[in-house]
Amino acid sequence: MNNSLKLGLGAVATVLAVTAAGTADSASALTVRVHDARNTPAAVDITTVTYRNAELSARATVHVRNLHRSGTLRLLIGPVDADVMYRATVWVRSNGHLGKRLQYLTDLSTETRSCRFSATWSASRDLVRVSVPHACLRFGQFLTTEWLRASLRVGARTDTAAGRNVGRGSSPGCATAAEMRSIRRGMTKPRAQAILDTAGRFGDGAAGGYSRVYRSCSGGRGWFVEYDGFTNRVVGKGRVRG
């Protein structure tokens, strides 16, 4: 992949609305809505795309002018400024049912990955929805921000909306008191990270266990979670001492 792919050159789009936890920065937002300029003639015409990076899934809702029960929608999901990403493809089969496929893309290869992700295609409502579980998006580390971009192909024509960086969860990069209360003993580390919207940083470690420290969204002392060194499950939590 090259930079023109990630920057979405050739697509004219503006951010219409951003829903964020105390910030207007799209990289720290749970939801970003993008407006796509009207195509003339409109063989295929995306009007808006809403990218949503929830705790458990990355999603896109694509509104299309005069959508029919035909075409192929692709959603790219990847780290910010990286040349590796996943491509979720949804298409309408000849029998009217939806086909779905998830692929992992690099500069050198394209690999199909097993993943049960959801998709809907509604011609009556002029929209397509795609939702890919984060469990299927394996980048080797927890990402607090992901880049998403949607495109729709009908026949020989393709319309591509602008890609955007979207923060994950309701408080990307920091943990709230409510999120910490949701952390339970025995919970897996990936599940805890999804709730806290951050991977945190290494705290300390000893025989059989370790801790990670998470920045507090309200400022002041952070939080820590202790994990079993063999199972990577939660064994304790608390507030960092001053």
GUFISE-854458 format. One record per residue (C-alpha): residue number from 1; z, y, x. Coordinates in nm, 4 decimals, padded with zeros to 6 digits. Last residue first. Example, Ala and Ser with C-alpha at 12.3 -4.5 7.8 and 13.67 -1.06 7.14 Angstrom:
2
<r num="2" zz="00.7140" yy="-00.1060" xx="01.3670"/>
<r num="1" zz="00.7800" yy="-00.4500" xx="01.2300"/>
This chain:
242
<r num="242" zz="04.5156" yy="00.9088" xx="00.0781"/>
<r num="241" zz="04.5064" yy="00.5492" xx="-00.0323"/>
<r num="240" zz="04.1824" yy="00.4216" xx="-00.1808"/>
<r num="239" zz="04.2290" yy="00.3400" xx="-00.5484"/>
<r num="238" zz="04.2303" yy="-00.0217" xx="-00.6625"/>
<r num="237" zz="04.0552" yy="-00.3551" xx="-00.6870"/>
<r num="236" zz="04.1172" yy="-00.7279" xx="-00.6382"/>
<r num="235" zz="03.9668" yy="-01.0758" xx="-00.6138"/>
<r num="234" zz="03.6061" yy="-00.9986" xx="-00.7053"/>
<r num="233" zz="03.3547" yy="-01.2711" xx="-00.6197"/>
<r num="232" zz="03.1545" yy="-01.2961" xx="-00.3006"/>
<r num="231" zz="03.2157" yy="-01.6762" xx="-00.3032"/>
<r num="230" zz="03.3105" yy="-01.7301" xx="00.0618"/>
<r num="229" zz="03.4491" yy="-01.3937" xx="00.1705"/>
<r num="228" zz="03.6312" yy="-01.3362" xx="-00.1583"/>
<r num="227" zz="03.5794" yy="-00.9754" xx="-00.2552"/>
<r num="226" zz="03.8098" yy="-00.6729" xx="-00.2685"/>
<r num="225" zz="03.6997" yy="-00.3628" xx="-00.4597"/>
<r num="224" zz="03.7871" yy="-00.0134" xx="-00.3447"/>
<r num="223" zz="03.7854" yy="00.3226" xx="-00.5193"/>
<r num="222" zz="03.7489" yy="00.6740" xx="-00.3834"/>
<r num="221" zz="04.0023" yy="00.9481" xx="-00.3420"/>
<r num="220" zz="03.8956" yy="01.2957" xx="-00.4482"/>
<r num="219" zz="03.5791" yy="01.3559" xx="-00.6441"/>
<r num="218" zz="03.5122" yy="01.2857" xx="-01.0114"/>
<r num="217" zz="03.2249" yy="01.0462" xx="-00.9373"/>
<r num="216" zz="03.4523" yy="00.8515" xx="-00.7020"/>
<r num="215" zz="03.2780" yy="00.7060" xx="-00.3970"/>
<r num="214" zz="03.2979" yy="00.3288" xx="-00.3690"/>
<r num="213" zz="03.4664" yy="00.1322" xx="-00.0899"/>
<r num="212" zz="03.3891" yy="-00.2320" xx="-00.0189"/>
<r num="211" zz="03.6489" yy="-00.4920" xx="00.0721"/>
<r num="210" zz="03.6547" yy="-00.8162" xx="00.2680"/>
<r num="209" zz="03.7779" yy="-01.1728" xx="00.2417"/>
<r num="208" zz="03.8384" yy="-01.5125" xx="00.3992"/>
<r num="207" zz="03.9986" yy="-01.4027" xx="00.7228"/>
<r num="206" zz="04.0005" yy="-01.0248" xx="00.7278"/>
<r num="205" zz="03.7661" yy="-00.7449" xx="00.6335"/>
<r num="204" zz="03.7562" yy="-00.3697" xx="00.5953"/>
<r num="203" zz="03.5838" yy="-00.1060" xx="00.3882"/>
<r num="202" zz="03.2080" yy="-00.1681" xx="00.3892"/>
<r num="201" zz="03.0170" yy="00.0878" xx="00.1875"/>
<r num="200" zz="02.9352" yy="00.1286" xx="-00.1812"/>
<r num="199" zz="02.6618" yy="-00.0850" xx="-00.3385"/>
<r num="198" zz="02.6249" yy="00.1644" xx="-00.6227"/>
<r num="197" zz="02.5817" yy="00.1819" xx="-01.0002"/>
<r num="196" zz="02.9442" yy="00.0692" xx="-01.0543"/>
<r num="195" zz="02.8455" yy="-00.1774" xx="-01.3275"/>
<r num="194" zz="02.5449" yy="-00.3084" xx="-01.1345"/>
<r num="193" zz="02.7528" yy="-00.3324" xx="-00.8173"/>
<r num="192" zz="03.0141" yy="-00.5403" xx="-00.9985"/>
<r num="191" zz="02.7454" yy="-00.7751" xx="-01.1319"/>
<r num="190" zz="02.5926" yy="-00.8146" xx="-00.7866"/>
<r num="189" zz="02.9428" yy="-00.8803" xx="-00.6421"/>
<r num="188" zz="03.0191" yy="-01.1592" xx="-00.8881"/>
<r num="187" zz="03.3125" yy="-01.1173" xx="-01.1284"/>
<r num="186" zz="03.6097" yy="-01.3487" xx="-01.0631"/>
<r num="185" zz="03.8678" yy="-01.0732" xx="-01.1180"/>
<r num="184" zz="03.7301" yy="-00.8102" xx="-01.3532"/>
<r num="183" zz="03.5587" yy="-00.4736" xx="-01.3025"/>
<r num="182" zz="03.5353" yy="-00.2903" xx="-01.6351"/>
<r num="181" zz="03.8274" yy="-00.0606" xx="-01.5493"/>
<r num="180" zz="03.6286" yy="00.0515" xx="-01.2462"/>
<r num="179" zz="03.3416" yy="00.1607" xx="-01.4707"/>
<r num="178" zz="03.5778" yy="00.3682" xx="-01.6846"/>
<r num="177" zz="03.7247" yy="00.5340" xx="-01.3754"/>
<r num="176" zz="03.3761" yy="00.6305" xx="-01.2602"/>
<r num="175" zz="03.1876" yy="00.4984" xx="-00.9586"/>
<r num="174" zz="02.9300" yy="00.6783" xx="-00.7422"/>
<r num="173" zz="02.5722" yy="00.6404" xx="-00.6176"/>
<r num="172" zz="02.3943" yy="00.6423" xx="-00.9550"/>
<r num="171" zz="02.6288" yy="00.7274" xx="-01.2438"/>
<r num="170" zz="02.4787" yy="00.5986" xx="-01.5726"/>
<r num="169" zz="02.2712" yy="00.3210" xx="-01.4180"/>
<r num="168" zz="02.0028" yy="00.3419" xx="-01.1528"/>
<r num="167" zz="01.8507" yy="00.6670" xx="-01.0346"/>
<r num="166" zz="01.4835" yy="00.7183" xx="-01.1122"/>
<r num="165" zz="01.2146" yy="00.8135" xx="-00.8608"/>
<r num="164" zz="00.8942" yy="00.8919" xx="-01.0507"/>
<r num="163" zz="00.5353" yy="00.7726" xx="-01.0634"/>
<r num="162" zz="00.2727" yy="00.9826" xx="-01.2379"/>
<r num="161" zz="00.0858" yy="00.8189" xx="-01.5238"/>
<r num="160" zz="-00.2278" yy="00.6155" xx="-01.4589"/>
<r num="159" zz="-00.5184" yy="00.5893" xx="-01.7044"/>
<r num="158" zz="-00.7697" yy="00.3127" xx="-01.6414"/>
<r num="157" zz="-01.1223" yy="00.2634" xx="-01.7802"/>
<r num="156" zz="-01.3464" yy="-00.0437" xx="-01.7326"/>
<r num="155" zz="-01.2212" yy="-00.2228" xx="-02.0441"/>
<r num="154" zz="-00.8800" yy="-00.0860" xx="-02.1303"/>
<r num="153" zz="-00.6459" yy="-00.0356" xx="-01.8333"/>
<r num="152" zz="-00.3003" yy="00.1183" xx="-01.8638"/>
<r num="151" zz="-00.0863" yy="00.2478" xx="-01.5783"/>
<r num="150" zz="00.2883" yy="00.2848" xx="-01.5241"/>
<r num="149" zz="00.4831" yy="00.4010" xx="-01.2180"/>
<r num="148" zz="00.8448" yy="00.3414" xx="-01.1156"/>
<r num="147" zz="01.0354" yy="00.4302" xx="-00.7959"/>
<r num="146" zz="01.3904" yy="00.2994" xx="-00.7682"/>
<r num="145" zz="01.7229" yy="00.4678" xx="-00.6921"/>
<r num="144" zz="02.0703" yy="00.3164" xx="-00.6405"/>
<r num="143" zz="01.9084" yy="00.0161" xx="-00.4745"/>
<r num="142" zz="02.1251" yy="-00.2868" xx="-00.3942"/>
<r num="141" zz="01.9838" yy="-00.4731" xx="-00.0968"/>
<r num="140" zz="01.7410" yy="-00.7522" xx="-00.0103"/>
<r num="139" zz="01.4672" yy="-00.6168" xx="-00.2364"/>
<r num="138" zz="01.4974" yy="-00.8775" xx="-00.5091"/>
<r num="137" zz="01.3741" yy="-00.7470" xx="-00.8420"/>
<r num="136" zz="01.4161" yy="-01.0489" xx="-01.0708"/>
<r num="135" zz="01.7916" yy="-00.9947" xx="-01.1149"/>
<r num="134" zz="01.7091" yy="-00.6319" xx="-01.1901"/>
<r num="133" zz="01.5728" yy="-00.7555" xx="-01.5208"/>
<r num="132" zz="01.2239" yy="-00.6215" xx="-01.6088"/>
<r num="131" zz="01.1710" yy="-00.4321" xx="-01.9359"/>
<r num="130" zz="00.8238" yy="-00.3372" xx="-02.0605"/>
<r num="129" zz="00.7437" yy="-00.1369" xx="-02.3734"/>
<r num="128" zz="00.3961" yy="-00.0490" xx="-02.5058"/>
<r num="127" zz="00.3365" yy="00.2262" xx="-02.7594"/>
<r num="126" zz="00.0959" yy="00.3541" xx="-03.0212"/>
<r num="125" zz="00.3327" yy="00.2826" xx="-03.3133"/>
<r num="124" zz="00.0835" yy="00.0749" xx="-03.5162"/>
<r num="123" zz="-00.0701" yy="-00.0634" xx="-03.1961"/>
<r num="122" zz="00.2682" yy="-00.2036" xx="-03.0918"/>
<r num="121" zz="00.2779" yy="-00.4037" xx="-02.7687"/>
<r num="120" zz="00.6207" yy="-00.5391" xx="-02.6743"/>
<r num="119" zz="00.7403" yy="-00.6717" xx="-02.3398"/>
<r num="118" zz="01.0353" yy="-00.8694" xx="-02.2053"/>
<r num="117" zz="01.0948" yy="-01.0217" xx="-01.8645"/>
<r num="116" zz="01.1458" yy="-01.3883" xx="-01.7859"/>
<r num="115" zz="01.0772" yy="-01.3991" xx="-01.4142"/>
<r num="114" zz="00.9090" yy="-01.6430" xx="-01.1756"/>
<r num="113" zz="00.7400" yy="-01.4572" xx="-00.8936"/>
<r num="112" zz="00.3673" yy="-01.4329" xx="-00.8185"/>
<r num="111" zz="00.3035" yy="-01.3350" xx="-00.4572"/>
<r num="110" zz="00.0630" yy="-01.0689" xx="-00.3317"/>
<r num="109" zz="00.0167" yy="-01.0395" xx="00.0436"/>
<r num="108" zz="-00.0449" yy="-00.8236" xx="00.3488"/>
<r num="107" zz="00.0569" yy="-00.4686" xx="00.2619"/>
<r num="106" zz="00.3252" yy="-00.6082" xx="00.0326"/>
<r num="105" zz="00.3336" yy="-00.6849" xx="-00.3387"/>
<r num="104" zz="00.5699" yy="-00.9078" xx="-00.5361"/>
<r num="103" zz="00.4194" yy="-01.0178" xx="-00.8666"/>
<r num="102" zz="00.5532" yy="-01.0468" xx="-01.2214"/>
<r num="101" zz="00.3262" yy="-01.1833" xx="-01.4984"/>
<r num="100" zz="00.3095" yy="-01.1532" xx="-01.8758"/>
<r num="99" zz="00.0493" yy="-01.2529" xx="-02.1361"/>
<r num="98" zz="00.0876" yy="-01.1187" xx="-02.4879"/>
<r num="97" zz="-00.0491" yy="-01.2883" xx="-02.7975"/>
<r num="96" zz="-00.3605" yy="-01.1634" xx="-02.9791"/>
<r num="95" zz="-00.5535" yy="-01.4890" xx="-02.9470"/>
<r num="94" zz="-00.7852" yy="-01.3341" xx="-02.6837"/>
<r num="93" zz="-00.4794" yy="-01.2431" xx="-02.4776"/>
<r num="92" zz="-00.3278" yy="-00.8939" xx="-02.4706"/>
<r num="91" zz="-00.1996" yy="-00.7988" xx="-02.1273"/>
<r num="90" zz="00.1313" yy="-00.7290" xx="-01.9549"/>
<r num="89" zz="00.1642" yy="-00.6951" xx="-01.5773"/>
<r num="88" zz="00.4902" yy="-00.6327" xx="-01.3908"/>
<r num="87" zz="00.4180" yy="-00.5300" xx="-01.0329"/>
<r num="86" zz="00.6970" yy="-00.5502" xx="-00.7770"/>
<r num="85" zz="00.7151" yy="-00.3358" xx="-00.4662"/>
<r num="84" zz="00.6744" yy="-00.3198" xx="-00.0903"/>
<r num="83" zz="00.5234" yy="-00.0178" xx="00.0842"/>
<r num="82" zz="00.8360" yy="00.1946" xx="00.0773"/>
<r num="81" zz="00.8966" yy="00.5624" xx="00.0028"/>
<r num="80" zz="01.1603" yy="00.4968" xx="-00.2679"/>
<r num="79" zz="01.2193" yy="00.1279" xx="-00.3305"/>
<r num="78" zz="00.9927" yy="-00.0464" xx="-00.5804"/>
<r num="77" zz="00.8787" yy="-00.0912" xx="-00.9372"/>
<r num="76" zz="00.5131" yy="-00.0822" xx="-01.0481"/>
<r num="75" zz="00.4393" yy="-00.1248" xx="-01.4194"/>
<r num="74" zz="00.0964" yy="-00.2516" xx="-01.5223"/>
<r num="73" zz="-00.0498" yy="-00.2483" xx="-01.8737"/>
<r num="72" zz="-00.3616" yy="-00.4445" xx="-01.9627"/>
<r num="71" zz="-00.5851" yy="-00.3866" xx="-02.2638"/>
<r num="70" zz="-00.6314" yy="-00.4831" xx="-02.6264"/>
<r num="69" zz="-00.4401" yy="-00.4534" xx="-02.9540"/>
<r num="68" zz="-00.5382" yy="-00.0903" xx="-02.9914"/>
<r num="67" zz="-00.3587" yy="00.2305" xx="-02.8912"/>
<r num="66" zz="-00.4830" yy="00.5504" xx="-03.0515"/>
<r num="65" zz="-00.3163" yy="00.7835" xx="-02.7976"/>
<r num="64" zz="-00.0781" yy="00.5837" xx="-02.5819"/>
<r num="63" zz="00.2995" yy="00.6051" xx="-02.5481"/>
<r num="62" zz="00.4432" yy="00.4010" xx="-02.2609"/>
<r num="61" zz="00.8085" yy="00.2956" xx="-02.2677"/>
<r num="60" zz="00.9126" yy="00.1801" xx="-01.9217"/>
<r num="59" zz="01.2076" yy="-00.0256" xx="-01.8098"/>
<r num="58" zz="01.4113" yy="-00.1330" xx="-01.5063"/>
<r num="57" zz="01.6929" yy="-00.3716" xx="-01.5984"/>
<r num="56" zz="02.0657" yy="-00.4500" xx="-01.5706"/>
<r num="55" zz="02.2335" yy="-00.1150" xx="-01.5070"/>
<r num="54" zz="01.9489" yy="00.0848" xx="-01.6582"/>
<r num="53" zz="01.6583" yy="00.2487" xx="-01.4789"/>
<r num="52" zz="01.4589" yy="00.4062" xx="-01.7613"/>
<r num="51" zz="01.1080" yy="00.5456" xx="-01.7245"/>
<r num="50" zz="00.9720" yy="00.7190" xx="-02.0325"/>
<r num="49" zz="00.5946" yy="00.7549" xx="-02.0253"/>
<r num="48" zz="00.3968" yy="01.0107" xx="-02.2242"/>
<r num="47" zz="00.0400" yy="01.0636" xx="-02.3500"/>
<r num="46" zz="-00.1455" yy="00.7704" xx="-02.1936"/>
<r num="45" zz="-00.5146" yy="00.7938" xx="-02.2824"/>
<r num="44" zz="-00.7724" yy="00.5168" xx="-02.2706"/>
<r num="43" zz="-01.1353" yy="00.5793" xx="-02.3705"/>
<r num="42" zz="-01.0254" yy="00.9400" xx="-02.4193"/>
<r num="41" zz="-01.3324" yy="01.1481" xx="-02.3369"/>
<r num="40" zz="-01.1599" yy="01.3617" xx="-02.2231"/>
<r num="39" zz="-00.8186" yy="01.2480" xx="-02.1000"/>
<r num="38" zz="-00.5053" yy="01.4343" xx="-02.2045"/>
<r num="37" zz="-00.2557" yy="01.5157" xx="-01.9312"/>
<r num="36" zz="00.0367" yy="01.2773" xx="-01.8844"/>
<r num="35" zz="00.3908" yy="01.3832" xx="-01.9736"/>
<r num="34" zz="00.6749" yy="01.2115" xx="-01.7879"/>
<r num="33" zz="01.0184" yy="01.1282" xx="-01.9264"/>
<r num="32" zz="01.2914" yy="01.0343" xx="-01.6771"/>
<r num="31" zz="01.5975" yy="00.8275" xx="-01.7716"/>
<r num="30" zz="01.9073" yy="00.7266" xx="-01.5748"/>
<r num="29" zz="01.8826" yy="01.0246" xx="-01.3460"/>
<r num="28" zz="01.9882" yy="01.0795" xx="-00.9867"/>
<r num="27" zz="01.6370" yy="01.0795" xx="-00.8359"/>
<r num="26" zz="01.5274" yy="01.2924" xx="-01.1324"/>
<r num="25" zz="01.7591" yy="01.5718" xx="-01.0173"/>
<r num="24" zz="01.8910" yy="01.7592" xx="-01.3226"/>
<r num="23" zz="02.2511" yy="01.6648" xx="-01.2539"/>
<r num="22" zz="02.5753" yy="01.5944" xx="-01.4421"/>
<r num="21" zz="02.5049" yy="01.2329" xx="-01.5289"/>
<r num="20" zz="02.1355" yy="01.2574" xx="-01.6008"/>
<r num="19" zz="01.8813" yy="01.2676" xx="-01.8828"/>
<r num="18" zz="01.5623" yy="01.4291" xx="-01.7624"/>
<r num="17" zz="01.2979" yy="01.5782" xx="-01.9847"/>
<r num="16" zz="00.9409" yy="01.6972" xx="-01.9607"/>
<r num="15" zz="00.8551" yy="01.5947" xx="-01.6073"/>
<r num="14" zz="00.4976" yy="01.6917" xx="-01.5372"/>
<r num="13" zz="00.1881" yy="01.4864" xx="-01.4910"/>
<r num="12" zz="-00.1622" yy="01.5038" xx="-01.3528"/>
<r num="11" zz="-00.2573" yy="01.1756" xx="-01.1908"/>
<r num="10" zz="-00.5073" yy="01.1988" xx="-00.9075"/>
<r num="9" zz="-00.2490" yy="01.1202" xx="-00.6420"/>
<r num="8" zz="00.0266" yy="00.8909" xx="-00.7684"/>
<r num="7" zz="00.2596" yy="00.9596" xx="-00.4759"/>
<r num="6" zz="00.3334" yy="00.5892" xx="-00.4234"/>
<r num="5" zz="-00.0312" yy="00.4845" xx="-00.4267"/>
<r num="4" zz="-00.1465" yy="00.7797" xx="-00.2174"/>
<r num="3" zz="00.1123" yy="00.6830" xx="00.0435"/>
<r num="2" zz="-00.0579" yy="00.3548" xx="00.1175"/>
<r num="1" zz="00.0000" yy="00.0000" xx="00.0000"/>
